[in-house]
Amino acid sequence: MEYLQLAANGHWLLWLVPFTMALTGSGLGAGMPRRLLTLLALAGLLLPFCQSILAVLFFLLGPAAAQVPQLKMTAFSLDGRFALAFALDAKGAWAMLLCLTVALAAMVHALASVARLAGRHRYLALILTFVASAGFLFTAQSPMPLLIGWEGLALCGAFLAGFWEPEAGGGRTGMRWLIFQRASGVLLVVGFLSRQWGETWTAAFVLAALAVRAGQLPFHGWIPGSTRAPASTTNLVHGVGSLLAATYLMDQFWPLIASAPYLAEIAGFVGAAGVSFGILAGFQQHRSQTVLGWLFMVQGGLIWMAFAVGDPVAARLLASSGVLVLGGMMLAMGDFSVSPAALGRSASGLGKFFSQRGLLVLGAAMALPPSLNFLALGRLCGSAPESTLGWLIRALTGVALFGFGWMFQRMEADAREIATSVHQIESRWPRWAALSLGGLAVTAGLGVLLAHELTPAVYGGSAGLFWASLSSGLAVLGWLLGRALSKSRPHRLTGRLTASQRTMDRVASTGLGLGEMVVQFPLISLRLLGVVIWRGLGDFIIDTLVLGTAVRSIEGIGTALRYLQNGRIQRYTLMTVLATLLLIKWMQG
Amino acid sequence: MAVVTLTEILLLALPITPLVGAFLVSFFPAGACRRIRALGWTFAIATLAIWVALKFSLFSGQGMLVSVEWPWVQSLGISLHFALDETGLMMAGLVTLISAAAVVGTLPILPELNRSHVLFLLLAEAGMLGVVTAWDLMLFVAFWEVTLIPFFFLMGRGPSLGGVNAATRFIVISVASSVLMWVGVLLVVQAAGLPRTFDLIELSRRLSQNQAAIPSAMWLFVPAFLVRMAAFPLHTWFPVACANVPNAASVLLAGGVLPLGGFGLIHILGRLCGPQLGGMNEWLVWVGVGTALGGGIASMVQRDLKRLLANVCLSQMGIALIGLSYSLGTDLSAGAMMLFASGIAGATLFLFAGVVCRARGSQRVAEISGLWHSHPFFAGLAFTAVASAAAIPGTAGFVGVMLVLDGTANHQVITLLSAGAVLLTGASVVWAYRRILGGSHHPAVWGGPSWPRKRQAVILAILAVFILVCGLWPGLMMGVRS
C-alpha cells in the first residue's frame, strides 16, 4: 500500500514526465537514432501509465477517504487567483489511466506510421504534450491548471490534426476544431468569472463549454473535418480531447449543474438530440472515420443522458468504453493521410486480420456482454425514471445500438475493400494496439462484474439487464440486416457515389445542415461586418469623409490665405468693387 | 545638498542612457555599420539592465517608489520631477524590453540607413521613458510631443510611399489631438490656483479640493491618449502604419506607443481626477468595447499578416481600455497588466512577422507556409506571443484578460462583449499562425537560407520567456509577492 500511495502522491509526474520527454524529443529528436526516439516517446507514456495504474489501485484498495497531498504554487499568484494547485482523486486517476492507455495505443500506431518521415520527432512530441495537457486537466485543483489543460488539449489536437496536411489542404484540417474549442475555452473562463451573477449563470456557461467540447448539438460542426486527420490524432482528439475531457469536467461540475433550474433536463434532452442526430448523420456517411466521428457524438449523448438521470457511474463507464472501443476502431480504420509520395510507399490500410477477425472483437466490445458498454447501458436504462425522458432514453439506447450494428457492418465491409486495394502497414504492432483497446473494454467489464461479485446493481438490476440485452440484440440485428442488404447491394466507395448519394453525403457531413449553419452563419455575418467596419467605417467614413474633409477644409483655408498673401484676392476684390460701382453708375445713368 | 541614492541615480539614468547613446551614434560616420550597431546594442541593453536593477531594488514597494525633483522654471512652477510608481515601473520595463528587441532584432531597410535607424530608435526609447518617468505635467507633455519626431522618421522610411503617408497621418492626428491637450493642461493648471504649479502630485492634491473644475478640462486630454491607443474611431492610422512602415517602427508602435496611450490615461486622468471622472468612465468603457469588437471582427477579414496583427493589437487595446476605465482612480493593476501583456505580445508578433515577411517577400498569409518544417524553433517561440494574444492560460495575455473581465463582472453585457472580442481576436491570430505554420516549405521562394538570424531568435526567446513568466507568476511583474 505504501508503494501505491507513493505513486499517487507523485501525481505531478503524470504531466511532468510526458512534458519533459516532449521537450527533449522536440529539441534533440532530429539528430536521434530512430530506436532512441522510439524509446524516448514510449518512455514518456509508459512511466506515467504504470504510475497511473498504481494510483488507481490506491484509490480502489486504499481507505475510503484516501487523499493525496496537494502540490500548490501560490507565490506571485496575485492572492491565489492564478495559483497552480495539483492533486489526484479517484476520478482524476481513472481519467488519466484511460488517457494514457489510449495515448499508448496511438503512440504505437504513430511510431509505425511515421517512422521514416522527416519531422516525426515533433509529431511524437506533440502527442506527448497532448498527454501532458491532459495530465494538467485531470490533476488540476485550481482554475489556472484546469484552463491550461483544457486549452492545451485543444491546441495540441489542432496542431496534430494539421501536422501532415499537404499544402493543397489549405490548412483546413483541425481548424474548425480549433475555433470551436477557442469558444469552449472562453465560455469556461466566463463561467468561472460569472460567479457574481449567480450559480445558474456559471452552470449554464460551463454546460455550454462542455457541449462545444463534446460536439453536442448544435456545436457539432467540427466533427466531420477533424476525422480527416491521421488515425493516431483522431483517436486522441475525439477520445481524450473531446469525450473524456468533457465527461471528466461534467463529472466535476455536475453538482453545480444539477442544482441549477432546468439545466439537468436540458443536458438530458441535448444528449437525446445528440444520439438521434449522430445516428442519422452516421447512416449517410460513406467514410468509416467520419462514421466513427458521429458515433463519438452518439456516445457523448448517452453520457449526457446518464448524467441527467443522476447516474455518473454509468456516464464514466460509457466514457471508458467509448474512449477505448471507438478509439480502437479509429486506429483500426485509420488510413494514414500523408500522400504516398511523401511516405515513400503506399498508404497503409488494414490487414486481413482486422478486416475479418480483429474488427469483430472491437464491435463485440461495444455491444455485447460483459463489455463496459453493456454494463453502462444497463445502468443507464435501469436508472432512467418512468417519465418522458426515461422512455426516450430507453428507446434511444436501442436505436443507438441498432444503428451501431448497421454502421459497424458497413465499416467492416469498407475495411475489407481497403485491405485488398492497398498494402498493409509493415509493422504488426498497430493492429495489436487497436485490438488491445477493445480487449481491455471487455476485460474491464468482466473485472467490474467480478469485483462486485455479480451484484445486479452493477448492471442496473433486472430492468437494466433486460434493456441492455435488448439493445445488444438490436445491435446484432442491425449488423445482420446490414449484411443481408449489402449482399444484394454492394458497398460503394465515395468516389463512385451517385449524385443523390453525394448530396446526402454532403448533408450528413455538415450535420444535416445544422452544424454547418452554426458555423457559417456567424462566420459570414462577422466577415460581412468586418468588411463594413474596415472598408466602410474605417476607410470610407472616418478616413475619406471625416479626415479627408477636414484636411481638404484646412487646405482650402490655406489656399485662401496664400491667395491673400499673393495679393490675388485683393486684386480680385478691387476689380469686383470697381466693376460693381461701374455697373451701379451705368444703371443710374 | 541632499544625498542622491542609488535608486534615484538609476531612475535618472533610465531616460538619459538612450539619449546619450543617440548622441554618440550621431558622431559616427554613416558607413561604420558594425560600430554603430554595437553602440546601439550596448546602450539599449544597458537601459534594460538599469530597469532590471531598479525592479530588483524596488520590488514589492507600494505607492511612489522613487522620486527625484529639481526646480526648472520656477516662475511658472515647472520642475524636473522624475518618479516611478508600480505602474510606471511596469511600463518602463515594457519600453526598455521592446526597445532592446527593436534595436537588436531589426534591420534598416537599406544598410546605409543604419546610423539613422539606431539613432531614431534610441531617441524614441528616450522619449517614451521620459513619458513614463515624468511627474510634472509640462515635462510629460514635452516628452509626449518629442516622441513623435523619431517616430515620424522611423515610419517614413518604409519600402513604399505608404510609410510616408502613414507617418504623415499619424503626425497630423497626433498634433491635432495634442493641441487640445495643451489647452487642457492650461485649464487644469489655472483651475488649481496660485502659486502656479505643474507638479502632478501637487495638482492632484489641489484639484481634489475643487472637483467641479476637473471634468470639462479632462475631456480635452482624452483624444490625445485615444489617438495613441488607436482607440475607435481614432484608430485608422494604426493598421495602415503597421502594414507599410519598417519592422522596427511597427514593433515600437505595437509594443510602445499603443500601451503608452493607455499609460497616459492612468498617469494623467487617473491621478488628477481620482475616482470622480464625471461619467467619463462609462463613455470610455464603450469606446473600449467598440475598439475590442471592431478590431476582432476586422481582423477576421484581413489577408495581410501585418494588418491582421494590427487589428489584433487594436482589439487588445480595447480590452485594456475597458479595464482602465473600470479601474481609473482605484486599482489600476488590471488595465496596466493588460497594457503590458498586449504590448509585449504585439511587439513579439510584429518582430516575428517582420522577419518572416521580409524573408518571404510577401505579407499575404496565404503565401507564407511551411515554417513548421523549416524553422520550427523560431515558429515555436512566436507561438507564445500568439497564445498571449489569444489569451491562452499560462501567458501574460490571459492574466490581463482575466483581470479585466473580473473587473467588469458586475456588468454582464460588457463582460460578454469583451469575452466575444477575446474569442474573435484569438480565433483570427491562431488561424493565421496555423496557416503559416503548416503546408509545404518552398526554399526557393524565401529570401535567403540564413534567416532568421541568431540574434532574432534569441530576442524572440527572451520575449517568450517574459510572456510565460508573467503568465504563470503575474505577481512577479506587478510587484505582488503573495
HADDOCK unambig.tbl for C-alpha pairs under 7 A between the chains (distance, minus, plus):
assign (segid A and resid 75 and name CA) (segid B and resid 481 and name CA) 6.17 0.50 0.50
assign (segid A and resid 75 and name CA) (segid B and resid 482 and name CA) 5.75 0.50 0.50
assign (segid A and resid 76 and name CA) (segid B and resid 473 and name CA) 4.99 0.50 0.50
assign (segid A and resid 76 and name CA) (segid B and resid 474 and name CA) 5.93 0.50 0.50
assign (segid A and resid 76 and name CA) (segid B and resid 475 and name CA) 3.85 0.50 0.50
assign (segid A and resid 76 and name CA) (segid B and resid 476 and name CA) 5.51 0.50 0.50
assign (segid A and resid 76 and name CA) (segid B and resid 480 and name CA) 6.01 0.50 0.50
assign (segid A and resid 76 and name CA) (segid B and resid 481 and name CA) 4.75 0.50 0.50
assign (segid A and resid 76 and name CA) (segid B and resid 482 and name CA) 5.53 0.50 0.50
assign (segid A and resid 77 and name CA) (segid B and resid 473 and name CA) 5.50 0.50 0.50
assign (segid A and resid 77 and name CA) (segid B and resid 474 and name CA) 6.01 0.50 0.50
assign (segid A and resid 77 and name CA) (segid B and resid 475 and name CA) 5.57 0.50 0.50
assign (segid A and resid 77 and name CA) (segid B and resid 482 and name CA) 6.58 0.50 0.50
assign (segid A and resid 78 and name CA) (segid B and resid 474 and name CA) 6.83 0.50 0.50
assign (segid A and resid 78 and name CA) (segid B and resid 475 and name CA) 5.49 0.50 0.50
assign (segid A and resid 78 and name CA) (segid B and resid 480 and name CA) 6.44 0.50 0.50
assign (segid A and resid 78 and name CA) (segid B and resid 482 and name CA) 6.08 0.50 0.50
assign (segid A and resid 79 and name CA) (segid B and resid 482 and name CA) 5.40 0.50 0.50
assign (segid A and resid 144 and name CA) (segid B and resid 393 and name CA) 6.82 0.50 0.50
assign (segid A and resid 147 and name CA) (segid B and resid 393 and name CA) 6.04 0.50 0.50
assign (segid A and resid 148 and name CA) (segid B and resid 393 and name CA) 5.03 0.50 0.50
assign (segid A and resid 148 and name CA) (segid B and resid 394 and name CA) 6.34 0.50 0.50
assign (segid A and resid 151 and name CA) (segid B and resid 392 and name CA) 6.79 0.50 0.50
assign (segid A and resid 163 and name CA) (segid B and resid 438 and name CA) 6.82 0.50 0.50
assign (segid A and resid 165 and name CA) (segid B and resid 439 and name CA) 6.57 0.50 0.50
assign (segid A and resid 166 and name CA) (segid B and resid 439 and name CA) 5.45 0.50 0.50
assign (segid A and resid 166 and name CA) (segid B and resid 440 and name CA) 6.48 0.50 0.50
assign (segid A and resid 167 and name CA) (segid B and resid 439 and name CA) 4.08 0.50 0.50
assign (segid A and resid 167 and name CA) (segid B and resid 440 and name CA) 5.43 0.50 0.50
assign (segid A and resid 171 and name CA) (segid B and resid 435 and name CA) 5.54 0.50 0.50
assign (segid A and resid 171 and name CA) (segid B and resid 438 and name CA) 6.47 0.50 0.50
assign (segid A and resid 171 and name CA) (segid B and resid 439 and name CA) 6.81 0.50 0.50
assign (segid A and resid 179 and name CA) (segid B and resid 427 and name CA) 5.78 0.50 0.50
assign (segid A and resid 182 and name CA) (segid B and resid 423 and name CA) 6.60 0.50 0.50
assign (segid A and resid 182 and name CA) (segid B and resid 427 and name CA) 6.84 0.50 0.50
assign (segid A and resid 183 and name CA) (segid B and resid 423 and name CA) 6.23 0.50 0.50
assign (segid A and resid 186 and name CA) (segid B and resid 419 and name CA) 6.65 0.50 0.50
assign (segid A and resid 186 and name CA) (segid B and resid 423 and name CA) 6.50 0.50 0.50
assign (segid A and resid 193 and name CA) (segid B and resid 406 and name CA) 6.08 0.50 0.50
assign (segid A and resid 193 and name CA) (segid B and resid 409 and name CA) 6.68 0.50 0.50
assign (segid A and resid 194 and name CA) (segid B and resid 409 and name CA) 6.54 0.50 0.50
assign (segid A and resid 196 and name CA) (segid B and resid 409 and name CA) 6.93 0.50 0.50
assign (segid A and resid 526 and name CA) (segid B and resid 297 and name CA) 6.16 0.50 0.50
assign (segid A and resid 527 and name CA) (segid B and resid 297 and name CA) 6.96 0.50 0.50
assign (segid A and resid 527 and name CA) (segid B and resid 300 and name CA) 6.32 0.50 0.50
assign (segid A and resid 527 and name CA) (segid B and resid 301 and name CA) 5.75 0.50 0.50
assign (segid A and resid 529 and name CA) (segid B and resid 297 and name CA) 6.99 0.50 0.50
assign (segid A and resid 530 and name CA) (segid B and resid 297 and name CA) 4.90 0.50 0.50
assign (segid A and resid 530 and name CA) (segid B and resid 298 and name CA) 4.27 0.50 0.50
assign (segid A and resid 530 and name CA) (segid B and resid 300 and name CA) 6.75 0.50 0.50
assign (segid A and resid 530 and name CA) (segid B and resid 301 and name CA) 5.98 0.50 0.50
assign (segid A and resid 531 and name CA) (segid B and resid 298 and name CA) 6.78 0.50 0.50
assign (segid A and resid 531 and name CA) (segid B and resid 301 and name CA) 6.61 0.50 0.50
assign (segid A and resid 533 and name CA) (segid B and resid 294 and name CA) 6.72 0.50 0.50
assign (segid A and resid 533 and name CA) (segid B and resid 298 and name CA) 6.44 0.50 0.50
assign (segid A and resid 534 and name CA) (segid B and resid 298 and name CA) 5.80 0.50 0.50
assign (segid A and resid 538 and name CA) (segid B and resid 236 and name CA) 6.03 0.50 0.50
